C-alpha cells in the first residue's frame, strides 16, 4: 500500500505570500499533487473585480476630462488594479467624488458595508484644477478567472458605462518545486514546496485550503459514483469548443495587463506586440531577437504566458 504524506505546514510567510511544505509523498506524487493544486489555484478560486466604470461627463474610453492629468484609458487601467472583497450579494456599486487639486487614490472610493477595498493606496488620477470635480461609479462583481470586456454584459451596458477586462482571480502567483527526501531506507520520496501569493483579498492559507476542497469535492463525486452516465459525443465536443474559447479569450489580454516590468513591456510594444495572442504567435527564437528583448525579459514573458495556461512555440 502506498504510504501517505505528513500534514502540510507553512515554512515561510510574508504579507500575502506563503510557502507550504508537504513531506513524505510517495515517489511521483509531488508533481501530481503540486500541478493539480497549481492549476486549481490559478483558475478556479472566486474573487471580485471591477466590470463597469462610469465617469461623469465621459461618454467613452477615448475621451479626456478637463482638469485631470491622466486620460480616460489610463484611469481605467488604474481602476482595473483595484482589489475588492464582497461580503454580501454578487455585486456592489462603489462611488467616488473628489473636487479640487489633489491626487485621487483608492481611499477616495466610498465602499458600502458589504464591500472592502484592500489596496486603498493605489493611484487613480491627478486633478490639476481646483474647480474640477471627478465623479466615478464602479460596478464590482464576483466571478472566477478572467473575462474580457467584450464579453461583459453584451449589449446591456448602461449609457456612459464602460466595460473593463475583469481579472477575478485572487491569486497573483503560484510556484512549486519537488525535491527528493529520505523515508526509512528509501531516498526517492518527494518533498513538495508550494509558494502562493495572493492579492490580499484572501490569505495564502485560505487559497491553499479552498483549492484542496475543490479537488476533494471532485474526487468525492467520482469515488461515490455520482458522476452520472458517460457524456454523449456532442457534449464532449462542446467541452472541447469551450476550452478553445477560453484559450482564445486569453489571447485577447493586452500585454499592459500582464504586470510586466517597464523594460519588458516597452520591448513588446515597440515591436508592435500588443496582446498575448501576438506573443504566442511568435517563436521563442524570434521573440528573443526583438530589439530590447534580453534574457530576463524573455524569462518574465514565459512565466506570465505559462500562468495563463499557454506557451510560446519552441521553433518556427
N, C-alpha and C positions, 0 to 999 in steps of 0.2 A: 504493500500500500504506500502511496506517495505521502511523505511527511508534510505536515502543514507548517507555515512560517510563524514567526513571532508576531505579536501585535505591532502595528505601526507606531512610530514615535517621532516627535518633532525634534530634530537635532540642531536646527538653526531658525531664528525668526528675527525679522527686521521690518517694522512698519507693516506693509501689505504683502510681504514676501516671506515664505517659509519653505524649509526643506524637510520632507518626510522620508523616513528610512524604514524599510521592511527587510528584516534579516531572515535567513534560513529558508529561502524559496528553493524549491526543487529545481534542478538544472533546466534552464529554458523558460521557466515561469517568470523570471524577472522581466524579459522583453514582452512576454504575452500580457502580463498584468500592467506593466508600465505603459505600453502602447494603447491598451484599451482605456485606461484612465485618462491618458493624454487626449485622446480623440473625443471622449465624452466631455472632458473639461472645456475643450475649445469650442465644441459645437452645441452642447445640449443644456447648459445652465441658463436659467432665466435671469434677465436683467431689465433695466429701464433705460430708455433713450428718447431724445427729442425727435419727433417725427414731423412736426409742422411748426413754422415760425411766422408770426405776424409782426411787422414793424410799421407803426403808424406813419402814413404818408409815403410808404414804399410799395409800389404795385408789383414789382418783380425783382429778382435777384440781381439784375444788371443795372438797377437804379443806384443813385447815390443820395445821401442825406446831407443837406446843408448844415455846416457846423459840426460835422462828425469826420474825424480824420480818416477812418477806415471806410472802404467801400462796402457794399452790402455782401458781396461774396466773402470777403474777409471776416465780416461779423458772423456770417453763417458758419464758416469754418471754425471760428472760436466757440460758437454755441454748441456745435456738434461734440466738442470735447467736455461739455458739462456732464457730470455723472450724478444721477439721482437714485434715491431709494423710494419706492412707493409702498406704503403700508396698507392701504385700503383701495379697493377698486382696481380696474385695469388701466386707467388713465387719469391724469390730473392736468389742470391748466395752471401755469406759473406766469406771473406778471412782473414787469419791471417798469418803473417810471423814474427818470432822472432828469433834472433840469440844471443848466449852468455848466461852466467849465469843470470837468472832473474826469478821472479815469473810472470807467464803468467796469465792474467786476461781477463775478457770480454772486457775491454777497448782496448785490443790489436787487436781486430777484426775491420776491416775497412768496415763500412757499406756504401752502396750507399745512395744517397739522398732519395730513395724510401723506406728505412727501417731505423728503430731506435732500439737500444738496451737499455732497461730500467734498467737493473741491471749490469752495466759495472764493478762493484767491485767484481763480482763473480770469485772465484779462478778456474782456468782451469788446470794448470800444473806447475811444477817447473823444470826449466832447470838447471842442475848441472855442465855442461861442457861448457866452453867458446867457444868451436868450434862447438857445436851442434846448428843446425838450425831446428826450428819446423815450419812446414807449414801445415795449416789446411784450408779446404774449407767446408763450410756448405751449405746445401740446406734448406732454410726456406720456409715453405708453410702455406697457410691459411687452416683452417679446423674447424670442430666442434667436441667436445667431446674428445675421446681417441681412437687411432688406434695403435694396437701392431705392432712391427716391421715386423713380418712375413706376414702382410697384406699390407705393403707399397711397391707398385710397384713390385709385384711378378714377378720375372724373368726378370725385365727390368733395374735393377740397373747396373750402370757402373762398370767396373773393378776397384777394390780398394775402391768402395763406400760402406760404412757400414750403413745399415738402423738402425734407433733407434726408440724406442717407442715414439710416438708423443702425448703429452698432450696439446691439443689445447685450452682447456677452460681457459679463463682469470680469472676465479673465484677460489679463494683458499678456501673460507669457507662461508657458509650461515646458519644462525640460526634464528628461530623466536619463539616468545612466545606470548601468548594471556592472557590478564587479563580482569576481569570484570570492568565496569565503569558505572557511573550513566548518564542516558539521560532522562531528565524530572523526572517522578516518578519511572522509572524502573532502576534497578541496575544490570541487567543481559546483558547489551550491551557489545560488545567486543572492546578492545583496542589492536591493533596489533603492535608489535615491531619487526622489521626485521633488522638483522645485516648482512651486506655484507662486505666481504674482497676480494679485487682483487689482481692481481699480478703486478699492476702498469701500464699495457698496456691500461687499461681503468679506469675511475673513478667509485666509487660505484654508483654515481648518473647516469652515463651513463648506467651501468649494470642494475640498477633498471628500468629505463625507456625503455631500449631495451626489457627486459623481459615482461613489461606491453604491449609493442607494439606487441610482438609476440602473446600474448594471445588475444589481441584485434582483430588482423587480423584473427585469427582462429574463434573467435566468430562472427565476421562480416560476414564471409563466411557462417557460419551456419545460422545466422539470416536472411541473404538475400536470402537464399535458393539456393545457388550456389554450394552446396556440391555434386550435381550430383546424379545419381541413386545409390541405395544400392549396395555395393560391392558384387561380387559373392563369393560363399563359398570358392573357390580356393584362391582368393585374401586375404580373412581373414586368411586362413591357412598360406599363405605366410607371412603375418604380424606377426603371432604368431612365425613362424620359425625365422624371422628376430630378434624378441625380444629375443628368446632363444639364437641366435648367439651373440647378444650384451652382454647378461649375461655371455656367455662362454668367450667372449673377456675379460671381466672384471676379470674373474677368473685367467687369464694368467698374470695379472700385478704382477711384482715382489714386494715383501714386502719392498725392498730397495727404491722403487719409491713412497711409501706412505708417506714419510717425517715423519716417526716416530722418537721419541726420541731414543737416543743411547741404553738406557737400554731396552726399549721395543723391538727394532729391534734385539738386541742380544738374548733376550729371545726366540724370534721366530726362528732365525737362528740356535741357539744352540740346539734347539729341532727338527731340520730338516724341519722346515716350511719355504718355500722359495717363495711361491706365495699366492695370495688372495684365490685361489681355495683350497690350503692347509689349510687356516684359516677357511673357512666356512664349510669345510668337518668335522670339529670337533665341538662338542657341547660347549656351554658356560662353562659348568662344567669341561669338560676335558681340555679346554684351561686354565682355572683358576688354574688347578692343575699342570700345567707345571712348571718345575724348573725356578725360576727367574721371574715368572709372578705374579705381585701384582695387587691390586685393581686399581691403577692408570693406569697401563699398559693395563688392560682389558678395562677400560673406553675409553682409547685412541684408541685402536684397534676397538672397537664397533663404535666409531664416524667415523673413516676412512672408515670402511666397509659400514656404512649407507650412506655415501656420494656417494658411487659407486652404490647405489640402491640395495644393497644386505643385508643380515642379517645372524647373527650367530644363529645356532639352539639352542633352549632353553634346550632341553633334548636330550639325545642319544636315 
